Amino acid sequence: MEDGNDLAALDRATTAAKQEAERPSLVIVRTHIAYGSPNKQDTAEAHGAPLGEEEVKLTKENLGWPYEEPFTVPETALAEWRRCIDRGTEFEAEWELRHQAYAATHPNLAEELDRRLRGVLAKGWEDAIPRFTSADGPMATRVASGKVLNAVVPKVPELLGGSADLTPSNNTLVRGAADLSAAAPGGRNMHFGIREHGMGAVLTGMALHGGIIPFGGTFLVFSDYMRPPIRLASMMGLKVIYVFTHDSIGLGEDGPTHQPIEMLPALRAIPNFTVIRPGDAAETAEAWRVAIKHQGGPVALVLTRQKVPSLDRTELASAEALARGGYVLSEAAGGTPQVILMASGSELSLILEAKEQLEKEAVPTRVVSMPSLDLFAAQPAAYRDEVLPPGVRVRLAVEAAQPMSWYQWVGDGGGVLGIEKFGASAPYKRLLEEYGFSTENIVARVRELVAGER
């Protein structure tokens, strides 16, 4: 604003924007940094440093500010602000009357509204979560995620979201539901367009409003575009679910621009943010259970494009232990491990195959599934030591991403099989083989670690 006359123009512009009902409005206000400062207006110095005591005095004089005391609140301004208390009291009383009238006319709907605003989940909603078994066969975890989402939506109607122009790829479509629009206010699907940053901001606003559990999907590599709203949601402890698919070089031919290498450790580094990378369909179902129930911060579900085996949980530990972040999936022969293999996501089935080979070589090997390093770190030390006994120094973590997240868990006697360069364009099976994600290479790495302990 250049001067007081612009206040009227701003008022006219905002009034016109409020009256526009069909399109978004953008009001551009041009101003000056350090407006009114005789010596520092429109300077970089004013952007990064205080004006200083003398320049503040000069600025007050220049603006005709009559008060010499610092941080003065004029009585007229104070009286105006305090009017907000009475106005807010009136608004609250008016809302309460409307709510009472609504509850009298629509008691069931009012009860449902109150439940959602309190953030209480409907009884029995968990019964809708699918139970995947090995009979379901190989399945991409993004596909399993879509099945879980569509199964629970009728029982968790406050789940609302969509994707940043990648709905079919992210499997975030609520089948049979309308797109949310002015014509269909009850729609369940939102199309955010190719605007990850904007989508993240919208999800944050929905969570702040309350009564909604918002979710939004994109490729994991594009999480970088929405890092600011992710960080803000984490700072504010908001309940937001991010669905990140195409989680590694396993997406194949799209090449290095689309293959996330450093995103997993970067997201794990955000305080108060829970990252879950499930290893099969059963863990994906549990990941959604944890995400929907989680309080105090957002959750990211990190999912594969490629199919992964559906593990036989009659032979292995139940996926319900995912809620603890890490758990013993398969115990070593004899119950005392010499080696611990740990992995998240699509690499989980690989370390199970490596365990079979190592046990044939008389190397007792425990397999630990670590879908969420964040949740595991939050467990009591006794549980962490139970899963990763301090006396077992030979540990290998396997994850198709930059390895920095894992060093605190493998210790100085262990190692990490990760990726410290960009990916390439090739069929995903060949690509994983070329980057060392094979049973043979895992076994060879373990042999090296064992030899180093002797």
BELBELUR-V534173 format. One line per field, one symbol per residue. ss: DSSP state (H for helix, E for strand, L for the rest). psi: psi as a letter, one per 40 degrees, with the letter a starting at -180 (. if undefined). burial: I if it has 9 or more other C-alpha atoms within 8 Angstrom, else O. A space follows every 10 residues. Layout:
# BELBELUR-V534173
ss->???
psi->???
burial->???
This chain:
# BELBELUR-V534173
ss->LLLLHHHHHH HHHHHHHHHL LLLLLLLLLL LLLLLLLLLL LLLHHHHHLL LLHHHHHHHH HHHLLLLLLL LLLLHHHHHH HHHHHHHHHH HHHHHHHHHH HHHHHLHHHH HHHHHHHHLL LLLLHHHHLL LLLHHHLLEE HHHHHHHHHH HHLLLLLLEE EEELLLHHHH LLLLLLLLEL LLLLLLLLEE ELLLLHHHHH HHHHHHHHHL LLEEEEEEEH HHHHHHHHHH HHHHHHLLLE EEEEELLLHH HLLLLLLLLL LLHHHHHHLL LLLEEELLLL HHHHHHHHHH HHHLLLLLEE EELLLLEELL LLLLLLLLHH HHHHLLEEEE LLHHHLLLEE EEELHHHHHH HHHHHHHHHH LLLLEEEEEL LLHHHHHLLL HHHHHHHLLL LLLLEEEELL LLHHHHHHHH LLLLEEELLL LLLLLLLHHH HHHHLLLLHH HHHHHHHHHH HHHL
psi->hdaddedddd ddddddddeh ediiihhhhh ahhfhehdee hfiddddeii didddddddd ddefhehdii fhhidddddd dedddddddd dddddddddd dddddgdddd dddddddefh iihedddehi hiideeihhi dddddddddd deddegeehh aaigffddde fehhheiihh iddgeeiehh heiggddddd dddddddddi eigiiiiaid dedddedddd dddddefigi hhhhigeaee ebedaddehh deddddddeh ifhhhhgiea dddddddddd ddehieiihh hhiidiiiih igeddiiied edeediihdh iiheehidih hiiiaeeddd dddddddddd efghhhhhhg dhdddddeii dddddddghd ehdhihhhhg iheddededd aeeaihhahf iiaihihddd ddddeegidd dddddddddd dee.
burial->IOOOOIIOOI OOIIOOIOOI OOOOOOOOOO OOIIOIIIOI IIOOOIOOOO IOOOIIIIII IIOOOOOOOO OOOOOOOIOO OOOOOOOOOO OOOOOOOOIO OIIOOOIOOI IOIOIIIOOO OOOOIOOIIO OIIIOOOOII IIIIIIIIII IIIOIIOIII IIIIIIIOOI IIIIOOOIII OOOIOOIIII IIOOOIIIII IOIIOIIOOI IIIIIIIIII IIIOOIIOII IIIIIOIIII IIIIIIIIII IIIIIIOOII IOIIIOIIOI OIIIIIIIII IIIIIIIIII IOOIOOIIII IIIIIIIIII IOIOOIIOIO IIIIIIIIII IIIOOOIIII IIIIIIIIII IIIIIOIIIO OOIIIIIIII IIIIIIOOIO OOOIIOIOOO OIIIIIIIII IIIOOIIOOI IOIIIIIIIO OOIIIIOIOO IIIOOIIIIO IIIOIIOOII OOOO
